[in-house]
Amino acid sequence: MVDFERKEKYNFNDLLRIMEILRAPDGCMWDREQDHQSIRRNFIEETYEVCEAIDEQDTEHLKEELGDVLLQVVFHTQMEKEKGVFDIEDVADGICKKLIYRHPHIFGSVEVGSSEEILRNWDELKRREKHQETDTSALESVAKSLPGLIRAEKLQKKAAKVGFDWDGPQGALDKVAEELDEVKRACAGDGDAEEEIGDLLFAAVNAARHLKVDPERAMEKTCNKFIRRFADMERQAREQNKVLSDLSLAEMDALWDKAKENE
């Protein structure tokens, strides 16, 4: 039994202490075996669960999921503390300094007249801070581990800031049509299908951006719609004492069309 006080309500320092105990030589075997790479995916999954709680507008769920993300922060930080590299105070120090530096209109004498101006200042200060001396370095700073649609949109927005962009939605939509034709040619043996599909998706994100549509959210809604309609298909099949795998594609298409009508 470890020496740890049980409480009615714990605080952040308690969380730090719990993680120290779990990572100690006589602590939890599983926790001691982990490194940054082994729990990397956990961080991603917990972050998406926060997003889901936000979408659900469920404050209790949000509180729980924020705690799970905070655990990931503390877990990774504890690993570095054990090596004498940095601790949670260093993490807090870094983000405090960043916020102060990037808000000169609050913590300095800079005057601004709009949120747009604040964002322009933020981007410029970030470029100086990250020593991004070229426009290409700004593109390269976008995290490669981001989901593809989000990364594409961020790259396009950064390119647009230097004027490399369509004048409006029509140019972006024409590009989608052009890339679709190239996909068709690749399918016929003239070109790399993977590359052309990538170009098509990139063009579609560009069109979404010009139409002020969040491509990731749009894809999320489409996936949810697909699940709803698929569930309706399965329900219809059960009413006929059948399972979907017993139906022909034409029969399933008919159920799909009916599911669309039912929405």
C-alpha angles and dihedrals in degrees: 000000000000123000101253128136116236112223141186089232129015130206139207094276089055089055090053090050093048091053091049089052093048092049095044120112090257093039132095113328093214095049091048091052095056127100134178094276097046093058097031092105091049089063091053093047094048091050091053090049088056088053090050091052089050091051090049090050087225108150095188091051090046091053091051095047093046086055090054091052090047088052089056091052091050093044094054092042092052090055090057093042089057089056092047093243102117142328137209091277089059090050091052091045091054096051092044091053091047093051092048092048094048094047102059089149087065104030097028142031100274114126122213133182104197146017088252090060090049090054092048090052090047092054093047093048090047091053091051092045092050093041091238098169097169135045089241091058088057089057092046090054091067107104113258091209093065118112108272098248093049093046092049092051093049091049091050093049092052091048090049091058090069092045099263096133145096117272090234146339096291094067090049092048092049088053090054090054091048092050091047089056089052090052089053091051091049090052087054090055100266105114144353110304094202093052093046093048088052091051090049093051091047090051091048090054089051091052090049091051092053090048089051091243120142101233094204092051091045091053091047091054091048091051091050090048090051091053092049093050093044090052089051090051090052091048091052091049092051090052086059090048090248139116122226094245089062092058128087120241090253091054092049090048089055091052090047091054089050090050089054090052091050093060 
